[in-house]
Amino acid sequence: MKQHTDIDTSIITIADNTPSSTEATKQTTSIKHLPPQGMSRANQLIPFLPFGSSTLWAWSRDGRFPAPVKLSPTMTAWRNADVIHWLNNQTTSTDSEV
C-alpha cells in the first residue's frame, strides 16, 4: 500500500476535559494552495485572501467578489475556480497599474 506523505495535516487534541484546561479540542488541516476544483467555506478561503471574513461577506453581497452558493440553510460555500479567477484578475490589474 502506498503511503501519502505529501499532505501536511496537524491535529491538536486535548487529553482531559478538566476546567483547568484552557485549550479547546481542535482539528486543523494545513492547505498550501487552493485547489481549482471543488468548493470552500469562508474559514477555508480567508488564508488565501487579502482581507477578513466581514469584507468577504460584504464584497460577495455587493458583487466585488464572487457570489457564494447556498448548499443548505446553514452552509454556504464559494466555488474555488471562481475565487482563483478573481484572485488572478486582481493580481493582473495591480501589476499593470504599477
C-alpha positions, -999 to +999 in steps of 0.1 A: +000+000+000+014+034-010+017+059+019+009+096+012+034+117+029+029+149+009-002+160+029+006+183+058-020+176+085-019+189+120-042+175+147-043+190+182-062+170+208-068+175+245-064+145+267-086+158+295-118+179+298-109+194+331-119+230+339-082+239+343-077+231+306-080+263+286-074+247+252-103+236+230-102+204+210-094+213+175-086+196+143-069+217+115-056+209+081-029+230+066-036+237+030-008+253+009-028+261-021-065+265-031-074+235-054-091+247-086-119+221-083-144+219-055-158+245-031-146+261+001-163+277+030-154+312+043-129+300+070-111+279+044-108+309+020-096+335+044-060+324+045-058+330+007-075+364+006-060+398+014-090+407+037-110+392+065-144+375+068-165+406+072-151+420+039-156+386+022-193+387+031-198+424+022-180+421-011-199+389-020-232+407-014-223+438-035-206+420-064-170+429-058-162+392-050-178+360-065-212+351-051-213+321-027-236+291-033-261+282-006-256+244+000-281+242+028-299+265+052-268+267+073-240+261+048-226+285+023-195+279+001-177+295-028-165+278-060-127+275-058-124+282-096-144+315-092-122+326-063-089+317-081-101+336-112-110+366-091-075+365-074-057+362-107-076+392-121-068+413-090-031+405-094-032+413-131-048+446-127-024+456-099+006+446-119-005+467-149-010+498-128+025+497-112 
